[in-house]
């Protein structure tokens, strides 16, 4: 069953993490519905929100890969409602 989830990511070191972050997002484009990024250049940080629709395994795998990037903090909120 599919679920909707929001993945929130903070890149504390965007200059070193952005390339790998974008590679992983591109690899999971089949479940990505939308993405919003806010670069806070004055603070040296980026905030990214990604909305996805996939199985729990797909969502957890995607989140896990993003969370392993040095300088990236990730939190995920997954809907309780199962979709067909």
N, C-alpha and C positions, 0 to 999 in steps of 0.2 A: 504494500500500500504506500501511496505517496503522501508526503507531508509538505507543508509550507514552513520555511524557516527564515529567520533573519540572522545573518552573521555580522557581528560588529567587530571591526578590527582597528587597533591603534598601532600605527607604525612610529615607534619612538626614534627610529633611525631611518627615515624614508629614503635617504640617498643610497643606503646600502641594501635596503630590503625591497624596494619597489620592483626591481626587475624580476626577482624570484617570485614575489607576490603575484605579479601580472601573469607570469608563466603558468602558475598553478591555477589562477582564475580561468585562463584561456583553455587549459586542459579539462576544465569542468564546465565549459560553456553550455553543455547540453542540459544542465540543471539550473543555470543562472537565469533568473527572470529580469533582474535589474540591479544596477549598481550606482551608488552615489559616493563620490570621494570629495573630501574637503581638506585641501592642503593648508595647513596653518604655518606658512613659511616663517613668520616672525617668531614662532615658538619652536620651530624645527620638528614638527610632528604632522602626521596625516591621520585623518579619521575616515574610515571607509565602512559603508553599510552595503551588504549584498543580500538580496532576496533570492531564495532558491526554492525549487520544487523538485523533490526527489525522495528516494527511499531513505530510511534512517541510516542504512549503511553508506549510501552515497554522501549524505549530509555530514555524517561523522568522519568519513574518510577525508572529505574536502576540508573540514574544519581542522582536523588533525594535521594535515599537511601545512596549512597556513600557520598553525600555532607552533610548528617546529622551526619556522624561520626566525633567526636571531633578531631581536629588536621588535618583534611583532607580538601583540597581545590580542587574543581572540576570545569572544564569548558568543554563544549561540542560543537563540530562543526558538524552540520548535513547537509548532501547533499541535494540539491534542487531537484535532479533527483529522481523520484519515480521508484522503481523496482517492478517487478511482483513476 
